[in-house]
Amino acid sequence: MILLLFLVAQAYDGLFTYVAVSAVGIEAEGNVLLATCMSLLGPGPVLITAKLVAALAGIFVYAHGLHRLLAGLTTFYALGAIAPWLFVYQTWP
């Protein structure tokens, strides 16, 4: 179950980031490395790659029995990535 939650969190973070970057511009991305890559390659390919790498890392962590670590990472994404996007979208005109 925790792996599924982690993967869903990654998908929503990618989707919310893509929507914001498409609407506002690359400056909506807070990660400088991702923003730089987006300016060179475009937001779609960069976000897909980043989220696939994160998903594979999550699967690796899960497969090695580090479920508490994965739960912590899932919580981090929920509070540190998804919740802020939800707040931003709630306050958009």
N, C-alpha and C positions, 0 to 999 in steps of 0.2 A: 504494500500500500504506500509506503513512504517513497519508493522509487516512482510510482505513478504520480504522486503529488509533486515530487521534484521535477519530473518531466513536464507536467502541466504548468508549473511555475515558470519553467524555462520558456515554454511556448507563449505564455501570456506576456512575459517580459519582452520577448522578441516582437510580438504583435504590437504591444503598446508602444514600444520604442519606434517601430517602423511607422506607425500612424503619426506619432509626434514629429519624427524627422521629416516625414512627407509633408506635414502641415506647416511646420515652423522652420525647418532647415536642420542641417547637421549640428548646429549649436545646441539642439535639444539633447544630444547625447553627452552624458557627463564623463564618459570614459574617453580620455584623450587618444589612446591607441585606437579604439574603435572609430572615433570621429575622424582621425587621420586616414584610416583605411577606407572609411566611407567616402571621403572626399576624393580618393583615388579610384576606388572600384565601384562605388555606389552603395547605398544602404542595404538593398536587398541581399546581394551576395555576401556582404560582410556579416549581416545579422544571421543569415542562415548558417554560415560557417561557424560563427561564434556560438550559436545555440546548439549546433551539432556537436561541437567540441565539448561544450558543457554537458550535454546529454550523455556523451560517451564517457566523460569523466564520472558522472553520476552513476552510470551503469557499472563502471569499474569499481567505484567505492562500494556500491551495493554488493557486487559479486564477491568482494573480499570481506564481507560481513561487517562492514563499518556502518551499521545502520544508524547509530547515534550521530555520527558525523554527518551522514546524509540528512538526517532530521534537522540538525543545526543549520546546514546549508539551505535546506528548504525554508526554514524559518527566516533565515537571513534574506533570501530572495523575496519572501512574502512581505516582510517588513521594510526591507531596504530598497526594493525595486518595484514591486507591484503596488504596494500601498501608496507610495509617492505618485505613481502614475495615475492611480484612481483619484487621488486628491487633485492633481492637475486637471484631469478630464472633468471632474465635478465642477471646477471653477472656470472652465473655458466658457466663453460667451456663446 
